[in-house]
Amino acid sequence: MTNPDVPAALAGFAAAAPDRLDAEFADLTARVWHDAALAADLVPEFVDLLAVADDARAGRLAVLLGLLAEEHGLGTEVFTQVAKGLDTYLDVLDRHADGEPVALGLLYLVAHFPADSERILAAVAHRNLTAEDRSRLERCLEPYDRENLVLGRVWPSPAEWALTDAEREFDRRWVAELPDAQAKATWDGDTKMVLGYAGAHAYWAQLAGTPVVAADTNPLRAAVPVEASDDGLAGITRHAPVLRCPVCHGPLAAQPSGAHCPVCPGTYPLARGVLDFTADPTRPVAADDPDDVLSNAAAMNSIGLYYEEVLRPGFLRLMGTNWGGQVTPADEDEYLAARLSSVDGTVLDLAAGAGRWTAVLAELLGPDRLVALDLNPTMLSWLRGRLPEVCAVQASALDLPFADASFGGVNCWNALQAMPDPAQAIAEAGRVLKPGGTFTLLTFGSASDPVLAYYQSTFRGPGFPDGGMPLFSRALVRSWVEAAGLVVRDESGPGSFIFVTAEKPA
């Protein structure tokens, strides 16, 4: 063993008083996590201690052993040593009730051994696991089968996906067209995401007990969208004075087919009630084809389930380290209401998604004072199905199709981390704000606990399939806001949440 301090660190963890346990575990983890030689030497000792330790130590050791298996990987000496402890893990698991922190830690740990899937699944077959825990375990242990792949619909757990026949057919077709290397890479990325969520869930349980889920009482959250009652032209006409051509930056005129630029000239189409600034303005709008219809039907169903019922709550738990429910949807509603209720003029909901917080703003200000912008047309279709009076615009947040100083408020809620150039997005928000206008923002920073920060990094969002989604320091976000010419009025948020309110000087 090359580091003589490590046995002392293990002894310190084994004997730590309750008020020192987290600190001793953090010290032990920091010493061995990334050191293959030390880890290989110490894993047998970790396994022996796990077999006899109290629950607080056993659960933490299960998490650490899972981290070591992930860090060093299949085929390494560390992984081999961790896998040798499977008898112990299953024996200890059998002595603990479902949902206990130590049981969650052990489920996360044994999920790393697909070669032993039959044995592991047989050992837990009699247990009353939650559907989410069981489906995560089954997915991580599932062998890769190119002919029967489910990709992209497994996080935070496969059990939380209820696919329609249209969605299954849509998935089957696009997965079949993927190159083999891309299909395998996507499968591996999905596995990493599911393991990361299970690990964060288990680790939080060791630190603070069973995670809680805050109910979202917003009535539109669970509402199924309907076909919008109008074609969106009224909203586009209402806000036409602030629209600008992305090509020449000249003013636009509303017309039944969309928005027309008399300078370029070009036409931006209005389709399904959404004004589209991403299409080539010089080319006519193509008629729908069967593939587009199938894709839209599948995506429409997924938006409601995936984003509002599945993705967003799970995302806040993982990225916001919000397993204890420190921030509830009601807290977010109240934050926006307190800061945007008195704004003067129209408000831009930037990267509005499916409209959860657009609905809050619509109730607060009236739908005619809102413009909802997103790059995803199916998100906007879902939004308009519930908020048909809100003007919906498909465009990039990095090049807003609006005049300077045209909005009394801009809201960017839980979206900055998904943008390829967050500084530019904030700069654009500052550009379109009127003097005295208000900018509100929710995003996330990296957790101060290295283990939680690692689990945050396992999330693979759209546009960030390989390196995880970027997270920011408070200082960096503040620097972007100030560079956009805004003055920060509030900077807050528990854990890794970052709430910001800023104002454009009058």
C-alpha positions as CSV (number, residue, x, y, z in Angstrom):
1,M,0.0,0.0,0.0
2,T,1.6,3.2,-1.2
3,N,-0.2,5.7,1.2
4,P,0.3,4.9,4.9
5,D,-2.5,7.3,5.8
6,V,-5.2,5.2,4.2
7,P,-5.4,2.4,6.9
8,A,-5.8,5.2,9.4
9,A,-8.6,6.7,7.4
10,L,-10.3,3.4,7.2
11,A,-9.9,2.9,11.0
12,G,-11.2,6.4,11.6
13,F,-14.3,5.7,9.5
14,A,-14.9,2.3,11.2
15,A,-14.7,3.9,14.7
16,A,-16.2,7.3,14.0
17,A,-18.8,8.8,16.3
18,P,-22.1,9.7,14.6
19,D,-21.2,13.4,14.3
20,R,-17.9,12.5,12.6
21,L,-19.1,9.8,10.3
22,D,-19.7,11.9,7.2
23,A,-16.4,13.7,7.5
24,E,-14.5,10.4,8.0
25,F,-16.3,8.9,5.0
26,A,-15.5,11.9,2.9
27,D,-11.8,11.6,3.8
28,L,-11.7,7.9,3.1
29,T,-13.5,8.3,-0.2
30,A,-11.2,11.1,-1.3
31,R,-8.1,9.0,-0.6
32,V,-9.1,5.8,-2.5
33,W,-11.7,6.7,-5.1
34,H,-9.4,7.5,-8.0
35,D,-6.3,5.4,-6.9
36,A,-6.6,2.0,-8.5
37,A,-3.7,0.5,-6.6
38,L,-5.1,1.6,-3.2
39,A,-8.6,0.7,-4.1
40,A,-7.6,-2.9,-5.2
41,D,-5.8,-3.4,-1.9
42,L,-8.5,-2.0,0.3
43,V,-11.7,-3.5,-1.3
44,P,-11.4,-6.8,0.6
45,E,-11.3,-4.8,3.8
46,F,-14.2,-2.7,2.8
47,V,-16.2,-5.9,2.1
48,D,-15.3,-7.5,5.4
49,L,-16.3,-4.3,7.3
50,L,-19.6,-4.1,5.4
51,A,-20.5,-7.6,6.5
52,V,-20.4,-6.7,10.2
53,A,-20.8,-2.9,10.3
54,D,-23.8,-1.0,11.6
55,D,-26.3,0.3,9.0
56,A,-24.8,3.8,8.8
57,R,-21.3,2.4,7.9
58,A,-22.6,-0.5,5.8
59,G,-24.7,1.8,3.6
60,R,-21.9,4.2,3.0
61,L,-19.5,1.4,2.2
62,A,-22.0,0.1,-0.4
63,V,-22.0,3.5,-2.1
64,L,-18.2,3.7,-2.0
65,L,-17.9,0.2,-3.5
66,G,-20.3,1.2,-6.3
67,L,-18.3,4.3,-7.0
68,L,-15.1,2.2,-7.2
69,A,-16.7,-0.2,-9.7
70,E,-17.8,2.7,-11.9
71,E,-14.6,4.6,-11.7
72,H,-12.3,1.7,-12.6
73,G,-14.6,-0.4,-14.8
74,L,-15.1,-3.9,-15.9
75,G,-11.9,-5.9,-16.4
76,T,-9.9,-4.0,-13.8
77,E,-8.5,-5.5,-10.6
78,V,-10.6,-3.1,-8.6
79,F,-13.8,-4.2,-10.3
80,T,-12.9,-7.9,-9.9
81,Q,-12.3,-7.4,-6.2
82,V,-15.6,-5.5,-5.7
83,A,-17.5,-8.2,-7.6
84,K,-16.0,-10.9,-5.4
85,G,-18.1,-9.5,-2.5
86,L,-21.4,-10.3,-4.1
87,D,-22.3,-13.0,-1.6
88,T,-21.8,-10.5,1.2
89,Y,-23.8,-7.8,-0.5
90,L,-26.8,-10.1,-1.0
91,D,-26.6,-11.5,2.5
92,V,-26.6,-8.0,4.1
93,L,-29.4,-6.9,1.7
94,D,-31.5,-9.9,2.8
95,R,-31.3,-8.6,6.4
96,H,-32.7,-5.2,5.6
97,A,-36.1,-4.0,4.7
98,D,-36.9,-2.4,1.4
99,G,-36.4,1.4,1.3
100,E,-33.9,1.4,4.2
101,P,-30.9,3.5,3.4
102,V,-28.5,0.5,3.6
103,A,-30.8,-1.4,1.3
104,L,-30.8,1.4,-1.3
105,G,-27.0,1.5,-1.1
106,L,-26.8,-2.3,-1.7
107,L,-29.2,-2.2,-4.6
108,Y,-27.1,0.5,-6.2
109,L,-23.9,-1.6,-5.7
110,V,-25.2,-4.9,-7.1
111,A,-26.6,-3.1,-10.1
112,H,-23.0,-3.0,-11.4
113,F,-22.8,-6.7,-12.0
114,P,-24.7,-7.7,-15.1
115,A,-22.7,-10.9,-15.4
116,D,-24.5,-12.1,-12.2
117,S,-28.0,-10.7,-13.2
118,E,-29.9,-14.0,-12.9
119,R,-28.6,-14.6,-9.4
120,I,-29.2,-11.0,-8.3
121,L,-32.7,-10.8,-9.7
122,A,-33.6,-14.1,-8.1
123,A,-32.3,-12.8,-4.7
124,V,-34.6,-9.8,-4.9
125,A,-37.6,-11.5,-6.6
126,H,-39.5,-11.8,-3.3
127,R,-38.8,-8.3,-2.2
128,N,-41.4,-5.5,-2.3
129,L,-39.2,-3.0,-4.1
130,T,-40.8,0.1,-5.5
131,A,-41.4,-0.1,-9.2
132,E,-38.8,2.6,-9.7
133,D,-36.1,0.8,-7.7
134,R,-36.8,-2.6,-9.3
135,S,-36.8,-1.3,-12.9
136,R,-33.6,0.6,-12.4
137,L,-31.9,-2.6,-11.1
138,E,-33.3,-4.6,-14.0
139,R,-32.2,-2.1,-16.6
140,C,-28.6,-1.9,-15.3
141,L,-28.4,-5.7,-15.2
142,E,-30.0,-6.1,-18.7
143,P,-27.6,-7.4,-21.4
144,Y,-27.1,-5.3,-24.5
145,D,-29.3,-6.7,-27.3
146,R,-29.0,-4.8,-30.6
147,E,-32.3,-6.2,-31.9
148,N,-34.4,-5.2,-28.8
149,L,-33.2,-1.9,-27.6
150,V,-35.1,0.8,-25.6
151,L,-33.0,3.9,-25.8
152,G,-33.6,7.3,-24.1
153,R,-36.7,6.3,-22.2
154,V,-35.2,4.8,-19.0
155,W,-34.2,7.8,-16.8
156,P,-34.8,8.3,-13.9
157,S,-36.3,4.8,-14.1
158,P,-37.9,2.7,-16.8
159,A,-41.0,2.2,-14.7
160,E,-41.9,5.9,-15.0
161,W,-42.4,5.5,-18.8
162,A,-45.7,4.4,-20.1
163,L,-45.3,4.2,-23.9
164,T,-48.1,4.2,-26.3
165,D,-48.1,2.0,-29.4
166,A,-47.2,5.1,-31.6
167,E,-44.3,5.8,-29.3
168,R,-43.1,2.2,-29.4
169,E,-43.2,2.1,-33.2
170,F,-41.5,5.5,-33.4
171,D,-38.7,4.3,-31.2
172,R,-38.4,1.0,-33.0
173,R,-37.9,2.8,-36.3
174,W,-35.3,5.4,-35.2
175,V,-33.3,2.9,-33.1
176,A,-33.1,0.5,-36.1
177,E,-31.6,3.2,-38.2
178,L,-28.8,4.0,-35.7
179,P,-25.2,2.9,-36.6
180,D,-24.2,0.1,-34.3
181,A,-21.5,2.2,-32.5
182,Q,-24.0,5.0,-31.8
183,A,-26.6,2.5,-30.5
184,K,-24.1,1.0,-28.1
185,A,-22.8,4.3,-27.0
186,T,-26.4,5.5,-26.3
187,W,-27.1,2.3,-24.4
188,D,-24.0,2.8,-22.3
189,G,-24.9,6.4,-21.6
190,D,-28.4,5.4,-20.5
191,T,-26.9,2.8,-18.2
192,K,-24.6,5.4,-16.7
193,M,-27.5,7.8,-16.1
194,V,-29.6,5.2,-14.4
195,L,-26.7,4.1,-12.2
196,G,-26.0,7.7,-11.4
197,Y,-29.5,8.5,-10.3
198,A,-29.7,5.3,-8.2
199,G,-26.3,6.2,-6.6
200,A,-27.4,9.8,-5.8
201,H,-30.7,8.4,-4.4
202,A,-28.8,5.9,-2.2
203,Y,-26.1,8.4,-1.1
204,W,-28.6,11.0,-0.1
205,A,-30.4,8.3,2.0
206,Q,-27.2,7.6,3.9
207,L,-26.7,11.3,4.7
208,A,-30.3,12.4,5.5
209,G,-32.7,9.5,5.4
210,T,-35.4,8.6,2.8
211,P,-35.8,11.2,0.1
212,V,-39.1,13.0,-0.2
213,V,-41.1,14.0,-3.3
214,A,-42.8,17.4,-3.3
215,A,-46.2,17.3,-5.0
216,D,-46.8,19.8,-7.7
217,T,-50.2,21.3,-7.2
218,N,-50.3,23.4,-10.3
219,P,-53.5,22.3,-12.1
220,L,-52.0,22.6,-15.6
221,R,-49.1,20.3,-14.8
222,A,-51.1,17.2,-15.3
223,A,-53.6,18.6,-17.8
224,V,-53.6,16.8,-21.1
225,P,-53.2,19.3,-24.0
226,V,-55.9,19.7,-26.6
227,E,-55.7,21.1,-30.1
228,A,-55.4,24.9,-29.7
229,S,-58.6,26.7,-30.5
230,D,-57.0,29.1,-32.9
231,D,-54.1,29.1,-35.4
232,G,-51.9,31.5,-33.3
233,L,-52.3,34.4,-35.7
234,A,-53.9,36.6,-33.1
235,G,-50.9,36.3,-30.7
236,I,-48.4,36.9,-33.5
237,T,-50.3,39.9,-34.6
238,R,-50.5,41.3,-31.1
239,H,-46.7,41.0,-30.6
240,A,-45.7,41.9,-34.2
241,P,-44.3,45.3,-33.2
242,V,-41.4,43.6,-31.3
243,L,-40.6,40.9,-33.9
244,R,-37.4,41.3,-35.9
245,C,-36.1,39.3,-38.9
246,P,-33.2,37.1,-37.8
247,V,-31.5,37.7,-41.2
248,C,-31.7,41.5,-41.7
249,H,-33.1,42.5,-38.2
250,G,-35.8,44.5,-39.9
251,P,-39.4,44.7,-38.6
252,L,-41.8,41.9,-39.5
253,A,-45.5,42.0,-40.5
254,A,-47.9,39.4,-39.4
255,Q,-49.9,37.5,-42.1
256,P,-52.0,34.3,-42.1
257,S,-49.0,32.2,-43.2
258,G,-46.7,33.6,-40.5
259,A,-44.5,36.7,-40.4
260,H,-43.2,38.4,-43.5
261,C,-40.1,40.5,-43.8
262,P,-40.5,43.3,-46.5
263,V,-36.7,43.9,-46.6
264,C,-35.2,40.4,-47.2
265,P,-37.9,39.4,-48.3
266,G,-38.6,36.2,-46.3
267,T,-41.5,34.5,-44.6
268,Y,-41.3,32.7,-41.3
269,P,-44.1,30.1,-41.2
270,L,-46.8,29.7,-38.6
271,A,-47.5,26.0,-38.1
272,R,-49.7,24.4,-35.4
273,G,-49.9,27.9,-33.9
274,V,-46.1,28.3,-33.5
275,L,-44.1,31.0,-35.4
276,D,-41.0,29.2,-36.7
277,F,-37.8,31.2,-37.0
278,T,-35.6,28.1,-37.5
279,A,-36.9,27.4,-41.0
280,D,-35.2,28.8,-44.1
281,P,-37.3,31.9,-44.7
282,T,-36.7,31.7,-48.5
283,R,-38.3,28.2,-48.9
284,P,-42.0,27.3,-48.8
285,V,-43.4,25.3,-46.0
286,A,-43.5,21.6,-46.8
287,A,-46.7,19.6,-46.3
288,D,-46.7,17.1,-43.4
289,D,-45.5,13.7,-44.4
290,P,-46.5,10.4,-42.5
291,D,-43.1,10.2,-40.8
292,D,-43.5,13.7,-39.4
293,V,-47.0,13.0,-38.2
294,L,-45.8,9.8,-36.4
295,S,-42.8,11.6,-34.9
296,N,-45.0,14.5,-33.7
297,A,-47.6,12.1,-32.2
298,A,-44.9,10.2,-30.3
299,A,-43.1,13.3,-29.1
300,M,-46.3,15.0,-28.1
301,N,-47.2,12.2,-25.7
302,S,-43.7,12.0,-24.4
303,I,-43.4,15.7,-23.7
304,G,-46.1,15.7,-21.0
305,L,-45.0,12.5,-19.4
306,Y,-41.2,12.9,-19.8
307,Y,-40.7,16.5,-19.1
308,E,-43.3,17.4,-16.5
309,E,-44.0,14.1,-14.8
310,V,-40.6,12.4,-15.1
311,L,-37.7,14.5,-16.2
312,R,-38.1,17.7,-14.5
313,P,-38.8,16.4,-10.9
314,G,-35.9,13.9,-11.3
315,F,-33.7,16.6,-12.7
316,L,-34.3,18.9,-9.7
317,R,-33.5,16.0,-7.3
318,L,-30.3,15.2,-9.1
319,M,-29.0,18.6,-10.2
320,G,-30.4,20.6,-7.4
321,T,-29.4,18.0,-4.8
322,N,-33.1,18.4,-3.9
323,W,-33.7,14.9,-2.5
324,G,-34.9,16.5,0.7
325,G,-37.5,18.7,-1.1
326,Q,-35.8,21.9,0.0
327,V,-37.3,23.6,-3.1
328,T,-40.8,22.8,-4.0
329,P,-42.7,23.8,-7.2
330,A,-44.7,26.1,-5.0
331,D,-41.5,27.8,-3.9
332,E,-40.6,28.4,-7.5
333,D,-44.1,29.8,-8.2
334,E,-43.8,32.2,-5.3
335,Y,-40.3,33.3,-6.4
336,L,-41.5,34.3,-9.8
337,A,-44.7,35.9,-8.6
338,A,-42.9,38.1,-6.1
339,R,-40.5,39.4,-8.8
340,L,-42.5,39.6,-12.0
341,S,-46.0,40.6,-10.8
342,S,-45.2,44.3,-11.1
343,V,-43.3,44.3,-14.4
344,D,-44.4,46.8,-17.0
345,G,-45.1,45.4,-20.4
346,T,-44.7,42.0,-22.1
347,V,-42.7,39.2,-20.5
348,L,-40.7,36.7,-22.5
349,D,-40.6,33.2,-21.1
350,L,-37.3,32.0,-22.5
351,A,-36.9,28.3,-23.2
352,A,-40.4,27.8,-22.0
353,G,-40.5,24.1,-22.6
354,A,-44.0,22.6,-22.0
355,G,-45.2,25.7,-20.2
356,R,-45.2,24.8,-16.6
357,W,-44.0,28.2,-15.6
358,T,-45.6,30.0,-18.5
359,A,-48.9,29.0,-16.9
360,V,-47.8,30.7,-13.7
361,L,-46.9,33.8,-15.6
362,A,-50.2,33.7,-17.5
363,E,-52.2,33.6,-14.3
364,L,-50.1,36.3,-12.9
365,L,-50.0,38.7,-15.8
366,G,-52.6,37.5,-18.3
367,P,-51.7,35.4,-21.4
368,D,-51.8,38.4,-23.8
369,R,-48.7,39.8,-22.0
370,L,-46.6,36.7,-22.7
371,V,-44.4,35.4,-25.4
372,A,-43.2,31.8,-25.0
373,L,-40.0,30.9,-26.8
374,D,-38.4,27.5,-27.2
375,L,-36.3,25.6,-29.8
376,N,-38.4,22.5,-29.5
377,P,-41.6,22.7,-31.6
378,T,-43.4,19.8,-29.8
379,M,-42.8,21.5,-26.5
380,L,-44.4,24.6,-27.9
381,S,-47.3,22.6,-29.4
382,W,-47.9,21.0,-25.9
383,L,-47.8,24.5,-24.4
384,R,-50.3,25.9,-26.8
385,G,-52.6,23.0,-26.3
386,R,-53.0,24.2,-22.7
387,L,-52.3,27.9,-23.1
388,P,-53.7,28.7,-26.6
389,E,-53.8,32.5,-26.0
390,V,-50.0,32.7,-25.4
391,C,-47.9,33.7,-28.4
392,A,-45.5,30.8,-29.1
393,V,-42.2,31.3,-31.0
394,Q,-39.7,28.7,-32.1
395,A,-36.3,30.2,-32.1
396,S,-32.8,30.0,-30.6
397,A,-32.2,31.7,-27.3
398,L,-28.8,32.7,-28.6
399,D,-30.3,34.9,-31.4
400,L,-33.7,36.2,-30.3
401,P,-36.0,37.5,-33.1
402,F,-37.0,40.6,-31.1
403,A,-36.2,44.2,-31.1
404,D,-33.9,45.8,-28.5
405,A,-35.6,46.9,-25.3
406,S,-38.9,45.3,-26.2
407,F,-39.8,43.3,-23.0
408,G,-40.6,44.4,-19.5
409,G,-39.4,41.0,-18.2
410,V,-37.5,37.9,-19.3
411,N,-37.7,34.6,-17.5
412,C,-35.2,31.8,-18.0
413,W,-36.2,29.0,-15.8
414,N,-34.3,25.7,-15.5
415,A,-32.8,26.0,-19.0
416,L,-29.5,27.9,-18.9
417,Q,-27.5,24.7,-18.3
418,A,-29.0,23.1,-21.5
419,M,-27.8,26.0,-23.7
420,P,-24.6,25.7,-25.8
421,D,-23.6,29.3,-25.0
422,P,-25.2,30.4,-21.7
423,A,-23.3,33.7,-21.7
424,Q,-24.8,34.6,-25.1
425,A,-28.3,33.6,-24.0
426,I,-28.0,36.0,-21.0
427,A,-26.6,38.7,-23.2
428,E,-29.6,38.4,-25.5
429,A,-32.0,38.5,-22.6
430,G,-30.3,41.7,-21.5
431,R,-30.5,43.2,-25.0
432,V,-34.3,42.7,-25.4
433,L,-35.1,44.0,-21.9
434,K,-36.4,47.5,-21.5
435,P,-34.7,49.8,-19.1
436,G,-36.1,49.0,-15.7
437,G,-37.0,45.5,-16.9
438,T,-36.6,42.4,-14.7
439,F,-34.6,39.2,-15.5
440,T,-35.3,36.0,-13.5
441,L,-33.2,32.9,-13.7
442,L,-33.0,29.4,-12.2
443,T,-30.1,27.2,-12.9
444,F,-27.7,24.9,-11.0
445,G,-24.2,24.8,-9.7
446,S,-22.0,21.8,-9.0
447,A,-22.6,20.3,-5.6
448,S,-20.0,21.0,-2.9
449,D,-19.9,17.2,-2.0
450,P,-17.7,15.5,-4.6
451,V,-19.9,12.4,-4.6
452,L,-23.0,14.3,-5.3
453,A,-21.1,16.3,-7.9
454,Y,-20.1,13.1,-9.6
455,Y,-23.7,11.9,-9.7
456,Q,-24.7,15.2,-11.2
457,S,-22.2,14.6,-14.0
458,T,-23.7,11.3,-15.0
459,F,-26.7,13.1,-16.6
460,R,-26.6,13.2,-20.4
461,G,-28.9,15.8,-21.7
462,P,-29.7,16.8,-25.3
463,G,-26.6,18.4,-26.8
464,F,-24.4,17.0,-24.1
465,P,-24.3,13.2,-24.8
466,D,-20.7,12.6,-23.8
467,G,-19.5,15.0,-21.1
468,G,-22.5,15.6,-19.0
469,M,-24.5,18.8,-18.7
470,P,-22.5,21.8,-17.6
471,L,-23.1,23.4,-14.2
472,F,-22.0,26.8,-13.1
473,S,-20.5,28.6,-10.1
474,R,-22.5,31.5,-8.7
475,A,-19.7,33.8,-9.5
476,L,-19.7,32.8,-13.2
477,V,-23.5,33.3,-13.5
478,R,-23.1,36.7,-11.9
479,S,-20.4,37.7,-14.3
480,W,-22.6,36.8,-17.3
481,V,-25.5,38.7,-15.9
482,E,-23.3,41.8,-15.2
483,A,-21.7,41.5,-18.7
484,A,-25.2,41.7,-20.1
485,G,-25.6,45.1,-18.5
486,L,-27.8,44.0,-15.7
487,V,-27.6,44.6,-12.0
488,V,-28.1,41.6,-9.7
489,R,-30.9,42.3,-7.1
490,D,-31.1,38.8,-5.7
491,E,-28.8,35.7,-5.7
492,S,-30.0,32.8,-3.6
493,G,-31.0,29.2,-3.4
494,P,-30.2,26.2,-1.2
495,G,-27.9,23.4,-2.2
496,S,-26.8,23.6,-5.8
497,F,-29.8,25.7,-6.8
498,I,-29.0,29.2,-8.2
499,F,-31.8,31.7,-8.2
500,V,-31.1,35.1,-9.7
501,T,-33.1,38.3,-10.2
502,A,-31.5,41.2,-12.1
503,E,-32.6,44.5,-13.4
504,K,-31.7,46.5,-16.4
505,P,-30.8,50.0,-15.3
506,A,-33.3,52.7,-16.2
